[in-house]
Amino acid sequence: MREAASGAEALTALQQRAAQLILVDRNMPGMTGADFVARVREGGSSVRIIVVTGDARAEGSEADALLLKPVSPRELLMTIERVLVS
């Protein structure tokens, strides 16, 4: 497991080492979660991405799943399992 403090830091980390799953907040420093997902997809990556948001009106992006805060640990684990199996 790796952490990144910003979208730019996460993109750099992803270039250095592939990931199986990314959990990203829609409102992170430096760029939105949607912008982050778009940049990852533009690079051709098929890594699974789950976006967490506090905005019930948030529209889907190219992410594999969208979770509304607050997220229970059970809901997160179920979503991770569903995303990784699909």
HTML snippet that shows the backbone in 3Dmol.js (N, CA, C, O; Angstrom):
<script src="https://3Dmol.org/build/3Dmol-min.js"></script>
<div id="view" style="width:600px;height:400px;position:relative"></div>
<script>
const pdb = `
ATOM      1  N   MET A   1       0.849  -1.176   0.000  1.00  0.00           N
ATOM      2  CA  MET A   1       0.000   0.000   0.000  1.00  0.00           C
ATOM      3  C   MET A   1       0.892   1.235   0.000  1.00  0.00           C
ATOM      4  O   MET A   1       1.890   1.310   0.716  1.00  0.00           O
ATOM      5  N   ARG A   2       0.494   2.210  -0.834  1.00  0.00           N
ATOM      6  CA  ARG A   2       1.217   3.477  -0.893  1.00  0.00           C
ATOM      7  C   ARG A   2       0.223   4.609  -0.734  1.00  0.00           C
ATOM      8  O   ARG A   2      -0.952   4.466  -1.070  1.00  0.00           O
ATOM      9  N   GLU A   3       0.696   5.730  -0.221  1.00  0.00           N
ATOM     10  CA  GLU A   3      -0.126   6.923  -0.074  1.00  0.00           C
ATOM     11  C   GLU A   3       0.502   8.053  -0.874  1.00  0.00           C
ATOM     12  O   GLU A   3       1.712   8.084  -1.095  1.00  0.00           O
ATOM     13  N   ALA A   4      -0.349   8.981  -1.303  1.00  0.00           N
ATOM     14  CA  ALA A   4       0.126  10.175  -1.991  1.00  0.00           C
ATOM     15  C   ALA A   4      -0.630  11.370  -1.422  1.00  0.00           C
ATOM     16  O   ALA A   4      -1.815  11.270  -1.103  1.00  0.00           O
ATOM     17  N   ALA A   5       0.053  12.487  -1.297  1.00  0.00           N
ATOM     18  CA  ALA A   5      -0.543  13.687  -0.711  1.00  0.00           C
ATOM     19  C   ALA A   5      -1.286  14.538  -1.727  1.00  0.00           C
ATOM     20  O   ALA A   5      -2.018  15.453  -1.352  1.00  0.00           O
ATOM     21  N   SER A   6      -1.106  14.245  -3.016  1.00  0.00           N
ATOM     22  CA  SER A   6      -1.760  15.033  -4.060  1.00  0.00           C
ATOM     23  C   SER A   6      -1.936  14.179  -5.306  1.00  0.00           C
ATOM     24  O   SER A   6      -1.375  13.088  -5.411  1.00  0.00           O
ATOM     25  N   GLY A   7      -2.712  14.682  -6.239  1.00  0.00           N
ATOM     26  CA  GLY A   7      -2.907  13.984  -7.498  1.00  0.00           C
ATOM     27  C   GLY A   7      -1.618  13.840  -8.275  1.00  0.00           C
ATOM     28  O   GLY A   7      -1.347  12.785  -8.849  1.00  0.00           O
ATOM     29  N   ALA A   8      -0.821  14.897  -8.296  1.00  0.00           N
ATOM     30  CA  ALA A   8       0.454  14.863  -9.013  1.00  0.00           C
ATOM     31  C   ALA A   8       1.393  13.816  -8.410  1.00  0.00           C
ATOM     32  O   ALA A   8       2.064  13.079  -9.132  1.00  0.00           O
ATOM     33  N   GLU A   9       1.429  13.763  -7.094  1.00  0.00           N
ATOM     34  CA  GLU A   9       2.270  12.772  -6.419  1.00  0.00           C
ATOM     35  C   GLU A   9       1.786  11.351  -6.728  1.00  0.00           C
ATOM     36  O   GLU A   9       2.597  10.444  -6.914  1.00  0.00           O
ATOM     37  N   ALA A  10       0.486  11.163  -6.782  1.00  0.00           N
ATOM     38  CA  ALA A  10      -0.082   9.848  -7.103  1.00  0.00           C
ATOM     39  C   ALA A  10       0.248   9.443  -8.539  1.00  0.00           C
ATOM     40  O   ALA A  10       0.574   8.283  -8.793  1.00  0.00           O
ATOM     41  N   LEU A  11       0.167  10.376  -9.469  1.00  0.00           N
ATOM     42  CA  LEU A  11       0.514  10.075 -10.865  1.00  0.00           C
ATOM     43  C   LEU A  11       1.980   9.670 -10.993  1.00  0.00           C
ATOM     44  O   LEU A  11       2.309   8.736 -11.725  1.00  0.00           O
ATOM     45  N   THR A  12       2.852  10.368 -10.286  1.00  0.00           N
ATOM     46  CA  THR A  12       4.273  10.037 -10.304  1.00  0.00           C
ATOM     47  C   THR A  12       4.501   8.641  -9.723  1.00  0.00           C
ATOM     48  O   THR A  12       5.257   7.846 -10.282  1.00  0.00           O
ATOM     49  N   ALA A  13       3.848   8.350  -8.607  1.00  0.00           N
ATOM     50  CA  ALA A  13       3.999   7.035  -7.982  1.00  0.00           C
ATOM     51  C   ALA A  13       3.508   5.927  -8.908  1.00  0.00           C
ATOM     52  O   ALA A  13       4.101   4.850  -8.960  1.00  0.00           O
ATOM     53  N   LEU A  14       2.437   6.190  -9.632  1.00  0.00           N
ATOM     54  CA  LEU A  14       1.884   5.199 -10.553  1.00  0.00           C
ATOM     55  C   LEU A  14       2.824   4.943 -11.730  1.00  0.00           C
ATOM     56  O   LEU A  14       2.882   3.828 -12.249  1.00  0.00           O
ATOM     57  N   GLN A  15       3.556   5.966 -12.147  1.00  0.00           N
ATOM     58  CA  GLN A  15       4.538   5.797 -13.229  1.00  0.00           C
ATOM     59  C   GLN A  15       5.727   4.961 -12.768  1.00  0.00           C
ATOM     60  O   GLN A  15       6.336   4.241 -13.559  1.00  0.00           O
ATOM     61  N   GLN A  16       6.046   5.064 -11.493  1.00  0.00           N
ATOM     62  CA  GLN A  16       7.198   4.356 -10.961  1.00  0.00           C
ATOM     63  C   GLN A  16       6.894   2.896 -10.645  1.00  0.00           C
ATOM     64  O   GLN A  16       7.771   2.036 -10.729  1.00  0.00           O
ATOM     65  N   ARG A  17       5.654   2.628 -10.285  1.00  0.00           N
ATOM     66  CA  ARG A  17       5.278   1.268  -9.902  1.00  0.00           C
ATOM     67  C   ARG A  17       3.797   1.057 -10.144  1.00  0.00           C
ATOM     68  O   ARG A  17       2.969   1.828  -9.658  1.00  0.00           O
ATOM     69  N   ALA A  18       3.464   0.033 -10.881  1.00  0.00           N
ATOM     70  CA  ALA A  18       2.066  -0.254 -11.205  1.00  0.00           C
ATOM     71  C   ALA A  18       1.270  -0.574  -9.948  1.00  0.00           C
ATOM     72  O   ALA A  18       1.809  -1.075  -8.961  1.00  0.00           O
ATOM     73  N   ALA A  19      -0.014  -0.278 -10.004  1.00  0.00           N
ATOM     74  CA  ALA A  19      -0.912  -0.566  -8.896  1.00  0.00           C
ATOM     75  C   ALA A  19      -2.045  -1.452  -9.392  1.00  0.00           C
ATOM     76  O   ALA A  19      -2.358  -1.468 -10.582  1.00  0.00           O
ATOM     77  N   GLN A  20      -2.645  -2.175  -8.486  1.00  0.00           N
ATOM     78  CA  GLN A  20      -3.794  -3.007  -8.823  1.00  0.00           C
ATOM     79  C   GLN A  20      -5.097  -2.247  -8.579  1.00  0.00           C
ATOM     80  O   GLN A  20      -6.096  -2.477  -9.261  1.00  0.00           O
ATOM     81  N   LEU A  21      -5.078  -1.341  -7.600  1.00  0.00           N
ATOM     82  CA  LEU A  21      -6.269  -0.591  -7.219  1.00  0.00           C
ATOM     83  C   LEU A  21      -5.854   0.767  -6.681  1.00  0.00           C
ATOM     84  O   LEU A  21      -4.872   0.880  -5.946  1.00  0.00           O
ATOM     85  N   ILE A  22      -6.607   1.801  -7.051  1.00  0.00           N
ATOM     86  CA  ILE A  22      -6.378   3.145  -6.520  1.00  0.00           C
ATOM     87  C   ILE A  22      -7.660   3.634  -5.887  1.00  0.00           C
ATOM     88  O   ILE A  22      -8.729   3.562  -6.493  1.00  0.00           O
ATOM     89  N   LEU A  23      -7.552   4.134  -4.662  1.00  0.00           N
ATOM     90  CA  LEU A  23      -8.660   4.755  -3.955  1.00  0.00           C
ATOM     91  C   LEU A  23      -8.339   6.238  -3.890  1.00  0.00           C
ATOM     92  O   LEU A  23      -7.328   6.630  -3.307  1.00  0.00           O
ATOM     93  N   VAL A  24      -9.192   7.066  -4.484  1.00  0.00           N
ATOM     94  CA  VAL A  24      -8.890   8.491  -4.609  1.00  0.00           C
ATOM     95  C   VAL A  24     -10.082   9.321  -4.153  1.00  0.00           C
ATOM     96  O   VAL A  24     -11.235   8.959  -4.387  1.00  0.00           O
ATOM     97  N   ASP A  25      -9.788  10.437  -3.499  1.00  0.00           N
ATOM     98  CA  ASP A  25     -10.841  11.355  -3.084  1.00  0.00           C
ATOM     99  C   ASP A  25     -11.155  12.285  -4.257  1.00  0.00           C
ATOM    100  O   ASP A  25     -10.253  12.702  -4.984  1.00  0.00           O
ATOM    101  N   ARG A  26     -12.398  12.598  -4.431  1.00  0.00           N
ATOM    102  CA  ARG A  26     -12.794  13.478  -5.528  1.00  0.00           C
ATOM    103  C   ARG A  26     -12.234  14.889  -5.353  1.00  0.00           C
ATOM    104  O   ARG A  26     -11.989  15.585  -6.338  1.00  0.00           O
ATOM    105  N   ASN A  27     -12.032  15.311  -4.113  1.00  0.00           N
ATOM    106  CA  ASN A  27     -11.523  16.661  -3.827  1.00  0.00           C
ATOM    107  C   ASN A  27     -10.149  16.573  -3.179  1.00  0.00           C
ATOM    108  O   ASN A  27     -10.004  16.826  -1.983  1.00  0.00           O
ATOM    109  N   MET A  28      -9.152  16.219  -3.958  1.00  0.00           N
ATOM    110  CA  MET A  28      -7.805  16.125  -3.418  1.00  0.00           C
ATOM    111  C   MET A  28      -6.993  17.365  -3.824  1.00  0.00           C
ATOM    112  O   MET A  28      -7.369  18.076  -4.756  1.00  0.00           O
ATOM    113  N   PRO A  29      -5.895  17.617  -3.133  1.00  0.00           N
ATOM    114  CA  PRO A  29      -5.081  18.782  -3.464  1.00  0.00           C
ATOM    115  C   PRO A  29      -4.497  18.707  -4.877  1.00  0.00           C
ATOM    116  O   PRO A  29      -3.993  17.665  -5.295  1.00  0.00           O
ATOM    117  N   GLY A  30      -4.572  19.807  -5.594  1.00  0.00           N
ATOM    118  CA  GLY A  30      -3.905  19.910  -6.879  1.00  0.00           C
ATOM    119  C   GLY A  30      -4.726  19.547  -8.099  1.00  0.00           C
ATOM    120  O   GLY A  30      -4.493  20.088  -9.180  1.00  0.00           O
ATOM    121  N   MET A  31      -5.679  18.646  -7.950  1.00  0.00           N
ATOM    122  CA  MET A  31      -6.553  18.274  -9.063  1.00  0.00           C
ATOM    123  C   MET A  31      -7.742  17.514  -8.504  1.00  0.00           C
ATOM    124  O   MET A  31      -7.688  16.982  -7.396  1.00  0.00           O
ATOM    125  N   THR A  32      -8.796  17.470  -9.268  1.00  0.00           N
ATOM    126  CA  THR A  32      -9.966  16.720  -8.802  1.00  0.00           C
ATOM    127  C   THR A  32      -9.748  15.234  -9.054  1.00  0.00           C
ATOM    128  O   THR A  32      -8.898  14.840  -9.854  1.00  0.00           O
ATOM    129  N   GLY A  33     -10.523  14.431  -8.364  1.00  0.00           N
ATOM    130  CA  GLY A  33     -10.466  12.993  -8.590  1.00  0.00           C
ATOM    131  C   GLY A  33     -10.811  12.645 -10.023  1.00  0.00           C
ATOM    132  O   GLY A  33     -10.212  11.739 -10.604  1.00  0.00           O
ATOM    133  N   ALA A  34     -11.783  13.363 -10.608  1.00  0.00           N
ATOM    134  CA  ALA A  34     -12.172  13.117 -12.005  1.00  0.00           C
ATOM    135  C   ALA A  34     -11.019  13.429 -12.951  1.00  0.00           C
ATOM    136  O   ALA A  34     -10.785  12.696 -13.913  1.00  0.00           O
ATOM    137  N   ASP A  35     -10.294  14.521 -12.679  1.00  0.00           N
ATOM    138  CA  ASP A  35      -9.129  14.866 -13.502  1.00  0.00           C
ATOM    139  C   ASP A  35      -8.042  13.806 -13.373  1.00  0.00           C
ATOM    140  O   ASP A  35      -7.396  13.437 -14.353  1.00  0.00           O
ATOM    141  N   PHE A  36      -7.852  13.322 -12.145  1.00  0.00           N
ATOM    142  CA  PHE A  36      -6.864  12.274 -11.906  1.00  0.00           C
ATOM    143  C   PHE A  36      -7.212  11.018 -12.703  1.00  0.00           C
ATOM    144  O   PHE A  36      -6.355  10.447 -13.377  1.00  0.00           O
ATOM    145  N   VAL A  37      -8.467  10.594 -12.624  1.00  0.00           N
ATOM    146  CA  VAL A  37      -8.906   9.396 -13.345  1.00  0.00           C
ATOM    147  C   VAL A  37      -8.700   9.586 -14.849  1.00  0.00           C
ATOM    148  O   VAL A  37      -8.214   8.683 -15.530  1.00  0.00           O
ATOM    149  N   ALA A  38      -9.069  10.755 -15.359  1.00  0.00           N
ATOM    150  CA  ALA A  38      -8.906  11.020 -16.793  1.00  0.00           C
ATOM    151  C   ALA A  38      -7.441  10.935 -17.199  1.00  0.00           C
ATOM    152  O   ALA A  38      -7.125  10.370 -18.246  1.00  0.00           O
ATOM    153  N   ARG A  39      -6.547  11.486 -16.392  1.00  0.00           N
ATOM    154  CA  ARG A  39      -5.111  11.439 -16.706  1.00  0.00           C
ATOM    155  C   ARG A  39      -4.594  10.005 -16.706  1.00  0.00           C
ATOM    156  O   ARG A  39      -3.798   9.628 -17.566  1.00  0.00           O
ATOM    157  N   VAL A  40      -5.045   9.209 -15.744  1.00  0.00           N
ATOM    158  CA  VAL A  40      -4.621   7.810 -15.679  1.00  0.00           C
ATOM    159  C   VAL A  40      -5.114   7.059 -16.908  1.00  0.00           C
ATOM    160  O   VAL A  40      -4.364   6.290 -17.510  1.00  0.00           O
ATOM    161  N   ARG A  41      -6.365   7.278 -17.279  1.00  0.00           N
ATOM    162  CA  ARG A  41      -6.943   6.580 -18.431  1.00  0.00           C
ATOM    163  C   ARG A  41      -6.297   7.050 -19.746  1.00  0.00           C
ATOM    164  O   ARG A  41      -6.096   6.249 -20.659  1.00  0.00           O
ATOM    165  N   GLU A  42      -5.976   8.342 -19.838  1.00  0.00           N
ATOM    166  CA  GLU A  42      -5.297   8.861 -21.035  1.00  0.00           C
ATOM    167  C   GLU A  42      -3.966   8.156 -21.250  1.00  0.00           C
ATOM    168  O   GLU A  42      -3.527   7.964 -22.384  1.00  0.00           O
ATOM    169  N   GLY A  43      -3.331   7.773 -20.151  1.00  0.00           N
ATOM    170  CA  GLY A  43      -2.059   7.075 -20.235  1.00  0.00           C
ATOM    171  C   GLY A  43      -2.208   5.611 -20.615  1.00  0.00           C
ATOM    172  O   GLY A  43      -1.214   4.898 -20.757  1.00  0.00           O
ATOM    173  N   GLY A  44      -3.442   5.162 -20.778  1.00  0.00           N
ATOM    174  CA  GLY A  44      -3.684   3.791 -21.209  1.00  0.00           C
ATOM    175  C   GLY A  44      -3.768   2.780 -20.081  1.00  0.00           C
ATOM    176  O   GLY A  44      -3.867   1.580 -20.335  1.00  0.00           O
ATOM    177  N   SER A  45      -3.731   3.240 -18.851  1.00  0.00           N
ATOM    178  CA  SER A  45      -3.772   2.318 -17.720  1.00  0.00           C
ATOM    179  C   SER A  45      -5.187   1.771 -17.507  1.00  0.00           C
ATOM    180  O   SER A  45      -6.177   2.491 -17.636  1.00  0.00           O
ATOM    181  N   SER A  46      -5.251   0.497 -17.184  1.00  0.00           N
ATOM    182  CA  SER A  46      -6.538  -0.128 -16.870  1.00  0.00           C
ATOM    183  C   SER A  46      -6.638  -0.435 -15.383  1.00  0.00           C
ATOM    184  O   SER A  46      -7.468  -1.244 -14.968  1.00  0.00           O
ATOM    185  N   VAL A  47      -5.793   0.210 -14.577  1.00  0.00           N
ATOM    186  CA  VAL A  47      -5.842   0.011 -13.134  1.00  0.00           C
ATOM    187  C   VAL A  47      -7.254   0.308 -12.638  1.00  0.00           C
ATOM    188  O   VAL A  47      -7.917   1.213 -13.146  1.00  0.00           O
ATOM    189  N   ARG A  48      -7.705  -0.440 -11.667  1.00  0.00           N
ATOM    190  CA  ARG A  48      -9.034  -0.227 -11.080  1.00  0.00           C
ATOM    191  C   ARG A  48      -8.981   1.001 -10.179  1.00  0.00           C
ATOM    192  O   ARG A  48      -8.048   1.165  -9.392  1.00  0.00           O
ATOM    193  N   ILE A  49     -10.002   1.873 -10.301  1.00  0.00           N
ATOM    194  CA  ILE A  49     -10.031   3.119  -9.532  1.00  0.00           C
ATOM    195  C   ILE A  49     -11.393   3.281  -8.861  1.00  0.00           C
ATOM    196  O   ILE A  49     -12.437   3.160  -9.503  1.00  0.00           O
ATOM    197  N   ILE A  50     -11.360   3.558  -7.562  1.00  0.00           N
ATOM    198  CA  ILE A  50     -12.560   3.871  -6.796  1.00  0.00           C
ATOM    199  C   ILE A  50     -12.434   5.322  -6.349  1.00  0.00           C
ATOM    200  O   ILE A  50     -11.430   5.702  -5.746  1.00  0.00           O
ATOM    201  N   VAL A  51     -13.445   6.130  -6.640  1.00  0.00           N
ATOM    202  CA  VAL A  51     -13.466   7.534  -6.241  1.00  0.00           C
ATOM    203  C   VAL A  51     -14.429   7.686  -5.067  1.00  0.00           C
ATOM    204  O   VAL A  51     -15.559   7.199  -5.105  1.00  0.00           O
ATOM    205  N   VAL A  52     -13.963   8.368  -4.026  1.00  0.00           N
ATOM    206  CA  VAL A  52     -14.774   8.647  -2.846  1.00  0.00           C
ATOM    207  C   VAL A  52     -15.134  10.125  -2.881  1.00  0.00           C
ATOM    208  O   VAL A  52     -14.273  10.970  -3.126  1.00  0.00           O
ATOM    209  N   THR A  53     -16.412  10.444  -2.635  1.00  0.00           N
ATOM    210  CA  THR A  53     -16.861  11.824  -2.699  1.00  0.00           C
ATOM    211  C   THR A  53     -17.873  12.127  -1.605  1.00  0.00           C
ATOM    212  O   THR A  53     -18.581  11.236  -1.137  1.00  0.00           O
ATOM    213  N   GLY A  54     -17.932  13.371  -1.209  1.00  0.00           N
ATOM    214  CA  GLY A  54     -18.923  13.828  -0.251  1.00  0.00           C
ATOM    215  C   GLY A  54     -20.110  14.479  -0.940  1.00  0.00           C
ATOM    216  O   GLY A  54     -21.053  14.912  -0.278  1.00  0.00           O
ATOM    217  N   ASP A  55     -20.071  14.550  -2.261  1.00  0.00           N
ATOM    218  CA  ASP A  55     -21.110  15.223  -3.040  1.00  0.00           C
ATOM    219  C   ASP A  55     -22.066  14.199  -3.641  1.00  0.00           C
ATOM    220  O   ASP A  55     -21.703  13.466  -4.561  1.00  0.00           O
ATOM    221  N   ALA A  56     -23.277  14.152  -3.121  1.00  0.00           N
ATOM    222  CA  ALA A  56     -24.271  13.188  -3.599  1.00  0.00           C
ATOM    223  C   ALA A  56     -24.645  13.439  -5.057  1.00  0.00           C
ATOM    224  O   ALA A  56     -25.189  12.557  -5.721  1.00  0.00           O
ATOM    225  N   ARG A  57     -24.355  14.636  -5.554  1.00  0.00           N
ATOM    226  CA  ARG A  57     -24.684  14.963  -6.949  1.00  0.00           C
ATOM    227  C   ARG A  57     -23.555  14.614  -7.910  1.00  0.00           C
ATOM    228  O   ARG A  57     -23.667  14.852  -9.113  1.00  0.00           O
ATOM    229  N   ALA A  58     -22.480  14.057  -7.392  1.00  0.00           N
ATOM    230  CA  ALA A  58     -21.319  13.749  -8.237  1.00  0.00           C
ATOM    231  C   ALA A  58     -21.705  12.778  -9.341  1.00  0.00           C
ATOM    232  O   ALA A  58     -22.389  11.779  -9.117  1.00  0.00           O
ATOM    233  N   GLU A  59     -21.252  13.101 -10.513  1.00  0.00           N
ATOM    234  CA  GLU A  59     -21.512  12.232 -11.651  1.00  0.00           C
ATOM    235  C   GLU A  59     -20.365  11.248 -11.796  1.00  0.00           C
ATOM    236  O   GLU A  59     -19.249  11.504 -11.342  1.00  0.00           O
ATOM    237  N   GLY A  60     -20.646  10.142 -12.420  1.00  0.00           N
ATOM    238  CA  GLY A  60     -19.634   9.133 -12.646  1.00  0.00           C
ATOM    239  C   GLY A  60     -18.563   9.636 -13.591  1.00  0.00           C
ATOM    240  O   GLY A  60     -18.791  10.551 -14.382  1.00  0.00           O
ATOM    241  N   SER A  61     -17.437   9.048 -13.503  1.00  0.00           N
ATOM    242  CA  SER A  61     -16.339   9.361 -14.408  1.00  0.00           C
ATOM    243  C   SER A  61     -15.889   8.043 -15.013  1.00  0.00           C
ATOM    244  O   SER A  61     -16.668   7.093 -15.098  1.00  0.00           O
ATOM    245  N   GLU A  62     -14.680   7.988 -15.417  1.00  0.00           N
ATOM    246  CA  GLU A  62     -14.133   6.747 -15.951  1.00  0.00           C
ATOM    247  C   GLU A  62     -13.663   5.825 -14.827  1.00  0.00           C
ATOM    248  O   GLU A  62     -12.991   4.825 -15.077  1.00  0.00           O
ATOM    249  N   ALA A  63     -14.017   6.166 -13.595  1.00  0.00           N
ATOM    250  CA  ALA A  63     -13.656   5.324 -12.456  1.00  0.00           C
ATOM    251  C   ALA A  63     -14.499   4.048 -12.487  1.00  0.00           C
ATOM    252  O   ALA A  63     -15.552   3.995 -13.124  1.00  0.00           O
ATOM    253  N   ASP A  64     -14.018   3.037 -11.794  1.00  0.00           N
ATOM    254  CA  ASP A  64     -14.724   1.762 -11.740  1.00  0.00           C
ATOM    255  C   ASP A  64     -15.850   1.778 -10.712  1.00  0.00           C
ATOM    256  O   ASP A  64     -16.788   0.985 -10.802  1.00  0.00           O
ATOM    257  N   ALA A  65     -15.758   2.683  -9.733  1.00  0.00           N
ATOM    258  CA  ALA A  65     -16.809   2.804  -8.726  1.00  0.00           C
ATOM    259  C   ALA A  65     -16.743   4.185  -8.097  1.00  0.00           C
ATOM    260  O   ALA A  65     -15.694   4.828  -8.077  1.00  0.00           O
ATOM    261  N   LEU A  66     -17.882   4.624  -7.587  1.00  0.00           N
ATOM    262  CA  LEU A  66     -18.010   5.914  -6.911  1.00  0.00           C
ATOM    263  C   LEU A  66     -18.691   5.655  -5.577  1.00  0.00           C
ATOM    264  O   LEU A  66     -19.789   5.099  -5.541  1.00  0.00           O
ATOM    265  N   LEU A  67     -18.051   6.051  -4.476  1.00  0.00           N
ATOM    266  CA  LEU A  67     -18.606   5.852  -3.143  1.00  0.00           C
ATOM    267  C   LEU A  67     -18.904   7.193  -2.502  1.00  0.00           C
ATOM    268  O   LEU A  67     -18.122   8.136  -2.619  1.00  0.00           O
ATOM    269  N   LEU A  68     -20.033   7.272  -1.828  1.00  0.00           N
ATOM    270  CA  LEU A  68     -20.446   8.490  -1.148  1.00  0.00           C
ATOM    271  C   LEU A  68     -20.021   8.444   0.317  1.00  0.00           C
ATOM    272  O   LEU A  68     -20.292   7.471   1.021  1.00  0.00           O
ATOM    273  N   LYS A  69     -19.350   9.513   0.771  1.00  0.00           N
ATOM    274  CA  LYS A  69     -18.935   9.621   2.176  1.00  0.00           C
ATOM    275  C   LYS A  69     -20.147   9.870   3.051  1.00  0.00           C
ATOM    276  O   LYS A  69     -21.109  10.485   2.590  1.00  0.00           O
ATOM    277  N   PRO A  70     -20.140   9.430   4.266  1.00  0.00           N
ATOM    278  CA  PRO A  70     -19.119   8.582   4.889  1.00  0.00           C
ATOM    279  C   PRO A  70     -19.244   7.139   4.390  1.00  0.00           C
ATOM    280  O   PRO A  70     -20.344   6.632   4.174  1.00  0.00           O
ATOM    281  N   VAL A  71     -18.114   6.508   4.217  1.00  0.00           N
ATOM    282  CA  VAL A  71     -18.066   5.137   3.713  1.00  0.00           C
ATOM    283  C   VAL A  71     -17.750   4.207   4.880  1.00  0.00           C
ATOM    284  O   VAL A  71     -16.763   4.399   5.589  1.00  0.00           O
ATOM    285  N   SER A  72     -18.577   3.221   5.067  1.00  0.00           N
ATOM    286  CA  SER A  72     -18.311   2.249   6.130  1.00  0.00           C
ATOM    287  C   SER A  72     -17.213   1.304   5.661  1.00  0.00           C
ATOM    288  O   SER A  72     -17.067   1.072   4.461  1.00  0.00           O
ATOM    289  N   PRO A  73     -16.449   0.765   6.585  1.00  0.00           N
ATOM    290  CA  PRO A  73     -15.416  -0.202   6.192  1.00  0.00           C
ATOM    291  C   PRO A  73     -16.009  -1.382   5.411  1.00  0.00           C
ATOM    292  O   PRO A  73     -15.395  -1.866   4.460  1.00  0.00           O
ATOM    293  N   ARG A  74     -17.174  -1.834   5.800  1.00  0.00           N
ATOM    294  CA  ARG A  74     -17.827  -2.959   5.115  1.00  0.00           C
ATOM    295  C   ARG A  74     -18.160  -2.586   3.664  1.00  0.00           C
ATOM    296  O   ARG A  74     -17.919  -3.369   2.745  1.00  0.00           O
ATOM    297  N   GLU A  75     -18.714  -1.390   3.469  1.00  0.00           N
ATOM    298  CA  GLU A  75     -19.057  -0.933   2.120  1.00  0.00           C
ATOM    299  C   GLU A  75     -17.799  -0.802   1.260  1.00  0.00           C
ATOM    300  O   GLU A  75     -17.807  -1.170   0.085  1.00  0.00           O
ATOM    301  N   LEU A  76     -16.729  -0.283   1.838  1.00  0.00           N
ATOM    302  CA  LEU A  76     -15.482  -0.143   1.101  1.00  0.00           C
ATOM    303  C   LEU A  76     -14.945  -1.514   0.680  1.00  0.00           C
ATOM    304  O   LEU A  76     -14.564  -1.704  -0.475  1.00  0.00           O
ATOM    305  N   LEU A  77     -14.917  -2.456   1.604  1.00  0.00           N
ATOM    306  CA  LEU A  77     -14.415  -3.794   1.284  1.00  0.00           C
ATOM    307  C   LEU A  77     -15.266  -4.484   0.225  1.00  0.00           C
ATOM    308  O   LEU A  77     -14.735  -5.149  -0.664  1.00  0.00           O
ATOM    309  N   MET A  78     -16.578  -4.330   0.317  1.00  0.00           N
ATOM    310  CA  MET A  78     -17.466  -4.933  -0.681  1.00  0.00           C
ATOM    311  C   MET A  78     -17.222  -4.313  -2.059  1.00  0.00           C
ATOM    312  O   MET A  78     -17.228  -5.017  -3.068  1.00  0.00           O
ATOM    313  N   THR A  79     -17.010  -3.012  -2.096  1.00  0.00           N
ATOM    314  CA  THR A  79     -16.761  -2.325  -3.368  1.00  0.00           C
ATOM    315  C   THR A  79     -15.419  -2.744  -3.949  1.00  0.00           C
ATOM    316  O   THR A  79     -15.307  -2.979  -5.152  1.00  0.00           O
ATOM    317  N   ILE A  80     -14.412  -2.837  -3.109  1.00  0.00           N
ATOM    318  CA  ILE A  80     -13.097  -3.291  -3.579  1.00  0.00           C
ATOM    319  C   ILE A  80     -13.211  -4.684  -4.180  1.00  0.00           C
ATOM    320  O   ILE A  80     -12.681  -4.942  -5.261  1.00  0.00           O
ATOM    321  N   GLU A  81     -13.889  -5.568  -3.497  1.00  0.00           N
ATOM    322  CA  GLU A  81     -14.051  -6.931  -4.005  1.00  0.00           C
ATOM    323  C   GLU A  81     -14.778  -6.937  -5.340  1.00  0.00           C
ATOM    324  O   GLU A  81     -14.364  -7.629  -6.270  1.00  0.00           O
ATOM    325  N   ARG A  82     -15.865  -6.167  -5.440  1.00  0.00           N
ATOM    326  CA  ARG A  82     -16.643  -6.118  -6.681  1.00  0.00           C
ATOM    327  C   ARG A  82     -15.803  -5.570  -7.826  1.00  0.00           C
ATOM    328  O   ARG A  82     -15.848  -6.093  -8.939  1.00  0.00           O
ATOM    329  N   VAL A  83     -15.047  -4.531  -7.558  1.00  0.00           N
ATOM    330  CA  VAL A  83     -14.231  -3.885  -8.592  1.00  0.00           C
ATOM    331  C   VAL A  83     -13.092  -4.795  -9.062  1.00  0.00           C
ATOM    332  O   VAL A  83     -12.793  -4.859 -10.254  1.00  0.00           O
ATOM    333  N   LEU A  84     -12.470  -5.483  -8.134  1.00  0.00           N
ATOM    334  CA  LEU A  84     -11.346  -6.341  -8.503  1.00  0.00           C
ATOM    335  C   LEU A  84     -11.790  -7.614  -9.220  1.00  0.00           C
ATOM    336  O   LEU A  84     -11.031  -8.174 -10.011  1.00  0.00           O
ATOM    337  N   VAL A  85     -13.001  -8.072  -8.951  1.00  0.00           N
ATOM    338  CA  VAL A  85     -13.497  -9.296  -9.573  1.00  0.00           C
ATOM    339  C   VAL A  85     -14.062  -9.016 -10.975  1.00  0.00           C
ATOM    340  O   VAL A  85     -14.031  -9.889 -11.843  1.00  0.00           O
ATOM    341  N   SER A  86     -14.572  -7.815 -11.189  1.00  0.00           N
ATOM    342  CA  SER A  86     -15.201  -7.523 -12.492  1.00  0.00           C
ATOM    343  C   SER A  86     -14.205  -7.372 -13.605  1.00  0.00           C
ATOM    344  O   SER A  86     -14.589  -7.127 -14.749  1.00  0.00           O
TER     345      SER A  86
END
`;
const viewer = $3Dmol.createViewer("view");
viewer.addModel(pdb, "pdb");
viewer.setStyle({}, {cartoon: {color: "spectrum"}});
viewer.zoomTo();
viewer.render();
</script>
